[in-house]
Structure formats: C-alpha cells, structure tokens
Amino acid sequence: MRANIKRNNLKRVVIVGGGLGGQKLATSLRHTDFQVVLVDKNNYNQFPPLIYQVASAGLEPSNISFPFRRLFQGWKNFFFRMAEVQEIDKQEKAIHTSIGTIHYDYLVLAAGATTNFFGNQNIEAHALPMKTVTESMRLRNTILENLERAETEDDANRRQSLMNIAIVGGGPSGVEIAGALAEMKKTVVPRDYPDLDSSHMEIYLINSGDRLLKSIDKVSSLRAEKDLKEMGVKVLLNTRATDIADGQLVLQNGNTIPTQTVIWVSGVKANAIQGIPTGSIGHANRILTDRFNQVKDMQDVFAIGDQSLVEGDPEYPLGHPQLAQVAMQQAENLAGNLIRISEGKSLVPFSYRNLGTMATIGRKKAVAEIGTFKFGGLVAWVLWLVVHLRSILGVRNKFVVFLNWMWNYINYKQSLRLILKPYSTNKKMAQ
C-alpha cells in the first residue's frame, strides 16, 4: 500500500492524531506556506468532554463527532489519511504506517491518551473504559442490556448485580457519568422498565483519594460530592478497586460490590509510538519535550496535548494537566513557532493560560472555577452548557445537541436508548 501524497516545494508538516490539539494545529496552519498531512486511525474528530453523554444515552455518537474530510474539504495543500502509525524513522524523517511510509519535514505527535489500568490485566479484561466514542457505545449497550436482563431475572442477587453500576475514578469523567446515570435511574428506568424496582438500582463512585475533582478547589469538590449524594450516588472515598471476580468488584479494604457493570475512568496514559528514544519517555508514557514542544533528543519532532510532558515550566514541574485547553493552546503556540522557524525567527516558549475548570453533575447542578471566582448550581450549569455547545464542530451538531439538551430538560423522553450490535453478534444470538 502507499500513502499517495505528492510532494511539492512546500515544507511538509505531518500531524499524527486529529483530536482537539491536532485539529486545532491543522486549522491554525491553513493559510500558511506548509503542506499539512493529518494521519488518524479514525476518519472523524470526536469531542471528549461529551463522550459520557453518549455512554448514558443522552446523545448519539454523530452528535459529538465530525468527519475530517468534511471539516477540511476544499483546503489547499492539505491531505488526510486514515491509518495507524507503526513507527517513527528519525533517520529517514518518515513515519511508517498501515498504508505506507509518509515523509515529513516537521512531525507533530498529537495522538492523545488511552485508559490506564495500571497493569491490572483482570480489570482491563472486564472493566469498561470511556475514552472514545466506540467505547462509549459499548458502555451504553452494556448498561441497557443489563437492565433488559435484570427485568427478566428471577434470582434476586443476580438481578441486583445487573442493576448495580460501579464507577472507578473521581475526576471529571467519573463525576459526570455518575450524575448522568443517577438522573437516568430517577427519570428513565421507572418509565422504560416498569417491572423493575428502580429504587434497588445502586450507583457507586469509587475514588482512591480523599476527595472528588482533586484538580479544583476543596469547596467546589465538596459541593460536587454533596450534590451527587443528594442524587443517590454512593460516594466511596479513600477506596481503591483491586480486582473484578465472579461478578463483583473487589476493593482494597476487603469489601465487594456485586455488579456486572464497572466503568473505569481512573487514569490515562499517553498512546505509545515506536521509534521514540527511551530517554524521551516520561511518566505514564508521556513524551518529554522542551518549552517549545520539541521532543527530547529528536530533530524536527514535536508533541502536544495528552501525549506531551513539557519540562522546564516552573508552574507545572510534573507536566501540564491533560485537558482540552492545554492541547489547543499548545497547538496555537506550535503553529506560530513553525511559521517562525520558516522565517528564521526566534521561538516563543509555551505558557499555559488556565481559563477555568468546570464539571457538570446533573440538571441545574455543576461546579465552575474561573480565576478567583468559584461557584456552582444553575449559573455554573448554564455556563457549562454554553461553553461546550460552542466547542462542538459543525452547525448541525450544535443545533441537534442543543435540541437534545432542551428536550431532555423538559421531559427526559429521548428516543436514543438503542442497543446497537454488530451483525455477527446478532447472527450468533439468533442461532
């Protein structure tokens, strides 16, 4: 196979990964004298902050995804290739991919992160991650399938295990999916599954630390915990999950939770790419860079977003938080520096501007921190809606998401709770 990308007299920037950072970088280089090649294993960009709403049947995958070829349609000197990167060849200045070799003048690694199971193979085999659209669809199917099975289960213990949901990880993803499922328990399950006693459905949020949302102020963290408990979520702090066995989540303190649904959002690690020197890999697989996002011990190779760990920033000695705003700001800074390189100018070091942190918990429940302002409730919830709606790609997607949110706010009667399976699975079940 061959990548089929014609070279011209322009310098070529190859971007690996079309997430928020990669997409922002490509957009920032549109009106420049570079040939831009974007490589991604998927043919679409996804919006990570709303993946939990797909998992809880609040939105469809297409509402938070946008095809690259539609996004970059008609762009001059831009190429997209759907491929998996296998290795970087720094001597040849090329990446070897599943569709052939692609040469670069400048290479930018923006392939993001994946779920970190911390080496626990049994949990990895049985728990459900929630990092991608594909994983969120699998999670949605599992939740709905288990409710269907619970409605016809005669054994009380087995039925309870099917109804219980355990979420491991008390960061924004864990808090938001816990709140969404708590609302589902209250408003959806009694209507859709009238033969189930929804009061028996238990949602557990398990966190190894002493508080939720450790990246925000303690007051906001306690408010989020209080809101979740009022919604019926059982919050377990200073508690570590160690195993999944015989339909139970095993905790370090010896207790167990009977459940067929374990959602694992306890941490991430950078996606690995072969060809990067061992000395350039830091904590959780993150790629070490200088303050210009240049990869340590590699020439003309850069890393941004969740994959990168910028060294030398006194404000973030352990690396910047793996957040969308960091990736997008790094992309803008790097785009400017690539232009400066072509013009023979000095580079500008990356400096992160914290624009604030938000997490939604449920209807009219959220927490937000913007500068010195810390607030919650309805105002924070509305602000969260506005910020995320603005960030979604595509006018149609913005409109559909807005309508879904409004309809959901009025009556919770979306028709999105479909169990969609591959054909082969259906065929096997029919036999």
ZAMARGU-4260 file (C-alpha; in steps of 0.2 Angstrom, whole numbers, plus 5000, padded with zeros to 4 digits):
<rodrens>
0) 5000/5000/5000 | 5005/5018/4998 | 5000/5034/5006 | 4999/5043/4989 | 5003/5060/4994
5) 5013/5071/4981 | 5027/5081/4987 | 5028/5099/4982 | 5041/5113/4985 | 5032/5117/5002
10) 5039/5111/5019 | 5028/5096/5025 | 5020/5096/5042 | 5014/5078/5047 | 5002/5078/5062
15) 4998/5061/5070 | 4981/5062/5079 | 4966/5073/5074 | 4960/5076/5092 | 4957/5093/5099
20) 4976/5098/5098 | 4979/5090/5081 | 4963/5098/5073 | 4967/5115/5081 | 4985/5114/5074
25) 4979/5109/5056 | 4967/5123/5057 | 4980/5136/5063 | 4991/5131/5048 | 4978/5133/5035
30) 4983/5149/5027 | 5002/5146/5028 | 5016/5140/5016 | 5015/5122/5023 | 5009/5106/5016
35) 4999/5098/5030 | 4996/5080/5032 | 4984/5073/5045 | 4985/5055/5050 | 4972/5047/5061
40) 4966/5029/5064 | 4948/5036/5063 | 4940/5047/5050 | 4932/5058/5062 | 4936/5071/5076
45) 4927/5067/5092 | 4923/5079/5107 | 4929/5070/5123 | 4920/5081/5136 | 4903/5074/5130
50) 4908/5056/5127 | 4899/5052/5144 | 4883/5058/5137 | 4884/5046/5123 | 4888/5032/5136
55) 4872/5037/5146 | 4861/5038/5130 | 4859/5057/5131 | 4867/5060/5114 | 4871/5050/5098
60) 4889/5047/5093 | 4886/5058/5077 | 4882/5072/5088 | 4899/5074/5095 | 4909/5068/5080
65) 4914/5076/5064 | 4922/5069/5048 | 4939/5075/5044 | 4936/5075/5026 | 4921/5086/5028
70) 4930/5098/5040 | 4945/5101/5029 | 4935/5100/5012 | 4942/5111/4999 | 4958/5116/5009
75) 4973/5119/4998 | 4989/5109/5002 | 4980/5098/5015 | 4979/5079/5015 | 4970/5067/5027
80) 4975/5049/5028 | 4966/5036/5039 | 4980/5025/5045 | 4988/5018/5061 | 5006/5024/5064
85) 5018/5010/5067 | 5035/5018/5069 | 5045/5034/5068 | 5061/5033/5057 | 5070/5048/5063
90) 5085/5044/5051 | 5074/5044/5036 | 5062/5058/5043 | 5047/5047/5040 | 5033/5038/5049
95) 5029/5020/5044 | 5010/5017/5044 | 4997/5004/5039 | 4996/5012/5022 | 5014/5015/5019
100) 5028/5027/5023 | 5025/5046/5024 | 5040/5058/5025 | 5040/5074/5035 | 5050/5090/5037
105) 5041/5093/5054 | 5032/5079/5063 | 5019/5083/5077 | 5013/5069/5089 | 4996/5073/5095
110) 4989/5055/5097 | 4982/5058/5114 | 4980/5046/5128 | 4971/5030/5132 | 4964/5022/5148
115) 4977/5017/5161 | 4973/5001/5170 | 4989/5002/5180 | 4995/4985/5174 | 4979/4976/5181
120) 4976/4964/5167 | 4960/4957/5175 | 4952/4974/5177 | 4957/4978/5160 | 4948/4962/5153
125) 4932/4965/5162 | 4930/4984/5166 | 4923/4996/5153 | 4933/5012/5148 | 4925/5028/5142
130) 4939/5037/5132 | 4932/5036/5115 | 4915/5036/5105 | 4917/5017/5102 | 4920/5013/5120
135) 4905/5024/5125 | 4894/5015/5113 | 4900/4998/5121 | 4896/5005/5138 | 4879/5011/5133
140) 4875/4994/5126 | 4881/4986/5142 | 4870/4997/5153 | 4854/4994/5143 | 4857/4976/5140
145) 4860/4973/5159 | 4843/4982/5163 | 4834/4971/5150 | 4842/4956/5158 | 4838/4962/5175
150) 4819/4964/5171 | 4818/4945/5167 | 4830/4938/5180 | 4822/4928/5194 | 4837/4927/5206
155) 4837/4942/5217 | 4856/4943/5219 | 4859/4941/5201 | 4846/4954/5197 | 4854/4966/5209
160) 4871/4963/5201 | 4864/4968/5184 | 4857/4984/5191 | 4872/4990/5201 | 4884/5001/5192
165) 4902/5005/5199 | 4912/5019/5193 | 4930/5019/5197 | 4938/5037/5197 | 4933/5053/5205
170) 4939/5065/5191 | 4928/5075/5180 | 4923/5060/5169 | 4918/5049/5184 | 4908/5063/5192
175) 4899/5067/5176 | 4894/5049/5171 | 4889/5046/5189 | 4877/5061/5189 | 4870/5056/5172
180) 4867/5039/5177 | 4859/5045/5194 | 4847/5055/5183 | 4844/5040/5172 | 4839/5030/5187
185) 4827/5043/5193 | 4818/5048/5177 | 4821/5034/5164 | 4822/5017/5172 | 4805/5019/5181
190) 4796/5023/5164 | 4806/5011/5152 | 4807/4996/5164 | 4791/4997/5174 | 4794/4979/5180
195) 4810/4984/5189 | 4811/4992/5206 | 4822/5006/5201 | 4825/5010/5220 | 4836/4995/5221
200) 4847/5001/5207 | 4864/5007/5215 | 4877/5019/5208 | 4894/5019/5216 | 4908/5031/5213
205) 4924/5025/5220 | 4939/5036/5222 | 4956/5032/5229 | 4959/5050/5235 | 4951/5059/5250
210) 4940/5070/5238 | 4932/5071/5221 | 4939/5083/5207 | 4956/5085/5216 | 4961/5097/5202
215) 4949/5110/5209 | 4946/5120/5225 | 4941/5109/5240 | 4925/5120/5242 | 4919/5115/5224
220) 4925/5097/5227 | 4914/5096/5242 | 4899/5104/5233 | 4900/5091/5219 | 4901/5077/5232
225) 4886/5084/5241 | 4876/5086/5225 | 4880/5068/5220 | 4875/5061/5237 | 4858/5070/5236
230) 4855/5062/5219 | 4858/5045/5227 | 4875/5041/5222 | 4885/5031/5234 | 4902/5040/5235
235) 4917/5030/5242 | 4932/5040/5246 | 4950/5033/5251 | 4944/5017/5242 | 4954/5008/5229
240) 4947/4995/5217 | 4959/4980/5215 | 4950/4966/5206 | 4935/4960/5197 | 4930/4942/5201
245) 4914/4932/5200 | 4903/4947/5195 | 4910/4958/5210 | 4921/4972/5211 | 4934/4969/5224
250) 4940/4984/5235 | 4957/4985/5244 | 4948/4985/5261 | 4941/4968/5258 | 4923/4974/5253
255) 4915/4969/5237 | 4901/4977/5226 | 4891/4965/5216 | 4890/4972/5199 | 4890/4967/5180
260) 4895/4985/5175 | 4912/4993/5181 | 4916/5009/5172 | 4935/5013/5173 | 4939/5031/5172
265) 4953/5031/5185 | 4968/5037/5174 | 4975/5039/5157 | 4992/5036/5149 | 4999/5043/5133
270) 4997/5032/5117 | 5014/5024/5113 | 5023/5026/5096 | 5038/5016/5092 | 5054/5025/5087
275) 5055/5037/5101 | 5071/5036/5112 | 5068/5028/5129 | 5075/5043/5137 | 5062/5054/5129
280) 5048/5045/5138 | 5042/5051/5155 | 5028/5047/5167 | 5013/5037/5160 | 5021/5036/5143
285) 5021/5055/5141 | 5033/5061/5128 | 5046/5073/5136 | 5048/5090/5127 | 5056/5107/5130
290) 5045/5123/5132 | 5044/5124/5113 | 5036/5107/5112 | 5051/5099/5104 | 5053/5081/5108
295) 5069/5077/5118 | 5083/5070/5108 | 5074/5071/5092 | 5076/5083/5077 | 5060/5092/5070
300) 5048/5081/5080 | 5036/5090/5092 | 5022/5083/5104 | 5007/5092/5110 | 4991/5088/5121
305) 4989/5072/5132 | 5005/5064/5124 | 5017/5078/5129 | 5025/5082/5145 | 5033/5099/5145
310) 5049/5100/5155 | 5056/5116/5162 | 5039/5125/5166 | 5041/5131/5185 | 5022/5132/5187
315) 5020/5114/5181 | 5035/5104/5186 | 5026/5087/5184 | 5018/5092/5167 | 5003/5102/5162
320) 4986/5094/5166 | 4979/5083/5152 | 4965/5095/5147 | 4957/5101/5131 | 4963/5119/5134
325) 4981/5114/5136 | 4981/5104/5119 | 4973/5118/5110 | 4984/5132/5117 | 4999/5121/5113
330) 4993/5119/5095 | 4992/5138/5093 | 5009/5141/5100 | 5017/5127/5090 | 5008/5134/5074
335) 5016/5151/5077 | 5033/5143/5080 | 5033/5133/5064 | 5030/5149/5055 | 5044/5157/5065
340) 5056/5143/5060 | 5052/5145/5042 | 5055/5164/5044 | 5071/5161/5054 | 5064/5170/5069
345) 5066/5165/5087 | 5054/5153/5095 | 5041/5158/5108 | 5040/5146/5123 | 5023/5138/5128
350) 5015/5146/5143 | 4998/5139/5148 | 4984/5151/5152 | 4971/5142/5164 | 4954/5148/5158
355) 4945/5139/5171 | 4938/5122/5176 | 4920/5115/5175 | 4911/5099/5179 | 4893/5096/5177
360) 4884/5084/5189 | 4866/5085/5184 | 4851/5096/5180 | 4855/5113/5186 | 4870/5106/5196
365) 4888/5110/5191 | 4904/5117/5198 | 4915/5130/5190 | 4931/5139/5194 | 4936/5154/5183
370) 4951/5164/5190 | 4947/5168/5208 | 4928/5165/5205 | 4921/5149/5212 | 4903/5145/5210
375) 4890/5131/5207 | 4872/5127/5204 | 4861/5134/5190 | 4874/5148/5184 | 4888/5135/5183
380) 4877/5123/5174 | 4871/5136/5161 | 4889/5141/5158 | 4895/5123/5156 | 4881/5121/5143
385) 4886/5137/5133 | 4905/5133/5133 | 4903/5115/5127 | 4890/5119/5114 | 4901/5132/5107
390) 4916/5120/5106 | 4906/5106/5096 | 4911/5105/5077 | 4898/5108/5064 | 4882/5119/5064
395) 4871/5104/5063 | 4879/5096/5078 | 4877/5111/5088 | 4859/5113/5084 | 4855/5094/5087
400) 4864/5094/5104 | 4855/5110/5109 | 4838/5102/5105 | 4843/5086/5114 | 4848/5096/5129
405) 4832/5106/5129 | 4821/5091/5126 | 4829/5082/5139 | 4827/5096/5151 | 4809/5097/5148
410) 4804/5078/5149 | 4818/5066/5148 | 4809/5057/5134 | 4823/5055/5121 | 4822/5040/5109
415) 4841/5037/5109 | 4841/5021/5120 | 4845/5009/5106 | 4856/4993/5109 | 4866/4993/5093
420) 4876/4977/5090 | 4887/4971/5075 | 4879/4960/5063 | 4889/4945/5068 | 4884/4946/5086
425) 4865/4947/5081 | 4868/4932/5070 | 4876/4922/5083 | 4862/4926/5096 | 4849/4921/5083
430) 4857/4904/5082
</rodrens>
